[in-house]
Amino acid sequence: MIDLRSDTVTRPTPGMRQAIANAEVGDDVWGDDPTTRALEEEVAELLGKEAALFTTSGVMANQLAIAIQTRPGDEVIVGEGAHVMWNEAAAGAALSGVQFAVAGQDGFFTADDVEAAIKPRLNWLPRTSLVCVENTLNRAGGRVFPQATVLAIAERIAPHGFGFHLDGARLWNASVATGLSVKELAAPFHTTSVCFSKGLGAPVGSALTGPAALIEEARRLRHRWGGGMRQSGILTAGARYALAHHRARLVEDHANARHLAELLSGPAARAAGIFVDVHKVESNIVNIDLDVAAAPVVDAARDLGVLISATALRRLRAVTHLDVSRSQIDEAAAILRRAAEACRAGHE
């Protein structure tokens, strides 16, 4: 099967497996796991933050960031379709007692949009306390949030004293796409989460970075939520290997995504009822719009050898990663056209 559902489906490479097998470990709850400590120090330095905390998932990293920068009843400003609101099982409400206010459109928002979303300080209104930016934007098809806009938002919210969090699950991709370092991209934010199990191909894990005092509070809360780990070096060895060996190759995933978009944007694809805006493909995600329901196309593609996900009634999402080659992209494009044609014919 050619698996385009997500870049989370990757399997450890032989080199990564060897690094995991050879990992030096200790009890991380006691602070004794040297591999985990080394990863946290490395990530903090890479992102230009005082400290970092390894977490089992990006959801945990994001939710820790929300919890340590808000109080129950607060409101968090996010972009349309933000992962923290859409894809984290309502954890903001369940764990931190916050609600979300949506600013802008399609994941993007400006400083003016933020200003318009801020609630007046009246005792019957929720208190705005945190702004979250996602980069790259998952539901918008892996597009990059402009850094100039980030800087403008940071300047606008500074007088309010709000927290500023970056959901950087695919920040590595944003760095490759823009040529800006992850440190520069993370600089305006108080806290930043990054993921090792998406484009970098590690089997497990994310990290939350920020000021040492906030990260220490996040460490305590992680334990309360059941996220304290013992010999976590088995996991963090894979993440360290990914950082060292898989960041540079992200350009291949971006090139493959662009190639897939081009194959699905020509006359043959349009004849099959497939529509892709190549200009919106900026990293490793391709949004594929259809003129029929997406769910039957997903089923038909699976029967033909391609796994892909539906993200809306008539939209598919394809994600390229290190386990998909250029030749498989060619094959996948042909299969998706056949699947769409078959569903279109059945619908007619």
N, C-alpha and C positions, 0 to 999 in steps of 0.2 A: 504493500500500500504506500502511496505517496501521501504523506500526512501534512496538510497545510492548515490544520485547525489552529495551531498556535506554535510559538517558538518555545513553549514549555514542554513539548513532547520529545525533545532531544534526549539522546542516551549518552552516557559518559564515553568519551573516547578512550582508547587503550592507555594513552598517557595519563589521562585523568584517573582512570581506575588504578593505575600503578601508584599515583600520588596518594590516593585515598588509602590504598593498602599499606603504604609506608608511613602514614600520618603519625606523628608524635602526639599523644593525647594525655589528658588529665581530666579532673572533675571541674567542669566550667562553672558550676554553681559556687564552688569554692574559689573560683578565679584561677584554677590551676591548669587549664588547657592551653598549652603554648601555641598550638596552631590557630586556635580561635583568637587568642590575644594578638597574634601576629596579623591575622586578617583584619581585625578591628583597627589596629594601628595603621595598617596600610591603607584601608579605605578612608579613615579620617584624614590622613595626609593627602590622598588623592583628591578629596573633595574640599580640602582646606578648612576642615572643621576640627574642633578641639577633641572630640571623642566620637566613637562609633559603637554600635551594639548589633551583634548578629541576631537575626530573628529567623524563625522557620519559614516565613512567607512575607511577601510584600503587603498582604492584608494586615498582618500583625504590625509591621513597621509603620504603615500609615495610621493604623488605629492607635498605636502608642503615641504617635506624633499629635494626633487629635486630643487624646486624653490628657497629655501633659501640658497642653496649651489652651485648654478650655475648662469651663465648669458646666455641670448639668444645667440645661435650659438655654445654653448659648447657641448662637447661630454661626455656621461656617459658610463662607462664600466660595463657591466652586463654579467651574465651567459646565456647560450643558453636556450631559453624558459622562461626567467625571467618574472614574473608577471608584473613588471612595464613596460615592453615592449609589452607583448602579450595580457594582460587582462585588460588594463586600458584605452581603447578607444583612444589610441594615445595621452593621456593627456600630456606626456612629451613634445611632439612637439607643441600641441595646446596651452598649458598653459605657458610653460617655454621656448619654442623655442630651445629645445635640441634634439640631435640625440643620438642613442645608438650604441656602438661598442660591439660586442659579443666576449667574451673570453672563452676558454675551450670548454667543451662538456657536454651535458646532464645536464646543470646547474652548474656543478663543474668547477672551474678554480683555477689555482695556481698563486703564485707570479710571476713566469716566464711568465705565460700567460698574466697577467696584464701588465708586462713590455713590452711584445711584442705588446700589443694593444695601448699603449700610443703614441699619435701623437707627432712628433717633433714640437718644438715651431717655426713654420714657418707661415708667415702671411696668406698663402693661405690654411692652414689646420685648422680644428676645434681644439679648445683648450680642452684637457682632464681636467676635474675638479672634477669628482666624481666617486667613485666606489661603486656599490651596490651588496650586497650579499643577497641571499634569504635562509631562514632557518626556517622550513624545505622546501625542494624543491618540489613545487607543481607538475609540469609536470614530474618530475623524479620519482613520486610515493611516495612523502612524505619522501624522504631520507634526512639524516642529513648532513649538510655541516660541514666537520671536523674542529674542533676548532684550531688544530695545523696549518692548512692551513690559517685560518682567521688571526692568529697571524703573520704568515709569510707575508701575504699580507699587513697587517697594518704596519709592519716594513719596507717593500719595498716602500710603497707609502708615508711614512712620510716625506722624504726629498723633495718630489714634492709639498707638501702642499695640496694634494687633500683631499676632503671630503670623508668620509667613512660611508655609510648608510647600516643599516640592515633592510631588509624587514622581520620582525619577526612575520608575521601574525599567524604562528603556532609555535612561539618560545616556548610556553608552552609545546607543543609536543616534541620539540627538547630537552628541559630540562628533561622531563620524560625519553626519549629514551637514553640520555647520562648520566644521573645522575648529570649533571652540573647545577648549579643554573642559572636562567635567568640573574642574575647580572653578573655572570662570562661570559656567552655567549655574553652579550651585551657590555662588558667592552671595547673591542678594537674599537668600533664604535663611531663616533661623534653623530650620531642620530640613533634611533631605533624606528620602529613602531611595535605595538602589537595589536592583534585583540581580542575582547571579544565575537564576534558573530559567531565564528567558533567552535572550540573544546570546549570552555567554555560555550557555549549555551546561551549567552545573546541575546536579540532580536536585538540590535543595538549597533554599536560603536567600535572604535579603539582608540589608543592613539599614539601620537608622543612624544618621549622623547629626551632630549639632553641638551646642555648648556642653561642657562637661557636666554641669549641674543638672541640665535637662536630661542628658543621657543616663545619668545615675538614677534619676527618678524613673525613667523608662525601664531601666534594668530591674528595679524593684517591682514595677507594675507588670513587666513581662513574667516575673516569677509568680505573681498573684494570679495571672491568667493561665498558669500552667506551662509557661514557655521556657522555664529554666531547664537547661540540658546538662547532662553529665559529660561523657567523652565526645563532645561535639566536634572535636578535631577531625573525626571521620567525615563530617559534612563540610567543614570549613576548608579542609584540604582540597576538595573539589572546587570550591569557590576561588581559592588562591590560584589553583592551576588555571582556571578559566580567565582570571584577571591577567595572568602572565601570558597566556597562549591564544586566547580567543577574541580579544578586543580588536586587533588589527584586521582580522578576517571578516568583520561585520560589513566591510565594503562589498564583499561577495554577496551577502544576503540582500543588500540594497540594490545591487546590479541585477540580481535574479528577480527581485520584486518589480523593478522597472521593466525587465524583459517580459515577465508575465503580463503586466499591464499593457504593454505594447501588443502582445499577441491577442489580448482580449479587447482591444479597442478598434480593430480593423473592420472592414466590411463583412468578413465571414462571421465575426463575433456579433456584430449588430444584426445580421440576418438571423442569428440564433436567439436574439432577444437579450444580448449581453451588452452592458454599457459600462465602460471604465474611463474615468478622467485621469489620463496619464500624468497631467500636470500636478495632481494632488498626491502623487506617490513620491514621498520624500525619504522614506526609510525602508522598512521590511514588511509593511502591511499594505494590502491592496483591497480596497472596497469594490465589490463587484455588484452592480445593480442589474436587476432582471425585470422583464416585463411579465413574468409569471411568479407564482409563489415560490419562495426560496426552499421551503422544506422538502418538496418532492425532488428538487434538483440536488439537494444534499444526498437524498437516498439513492437517486440514480447515479450520481458520481461515485458514491461508495461502492455500488455494485460493479462499477467499471474500474475501480482501483484508486480512487482519490478520496481522501477524507478532508472535509472542509466544513466550516461552521456557518450557520445563518445568524445574523445579528439584527435583522429586522425582517418584516414580512416579505420584502422583495430584495433583500440584500444578503450577499455572502461576504465573508472576510477570509482572505488567504494570507497566511503569514509564512515568510521564508525563514530558513534557519540552516544550521550547519549539517543537518541530515538530509537536505534536499539539494540535488545537483542541478546544473543547468540543463542537462538532458531530461531530467525528470520534470523540470518546469515546462519544457516543450511538450512532453507527454501529458502533463496535467492540463495544459491549456486546451489541447485537442479533446481530452476527455470531458472537460467542463462544457465545451461547445456541444459535444454530442449529448450530454446530459440535459442541457438547456433545450436543445432542439427536440429531444424526445418528449420532455415535459410540455413544451410549447405545442407540439403536435397533438398530444393527449388532451391538452386544455382546449384546443380548437375543435 
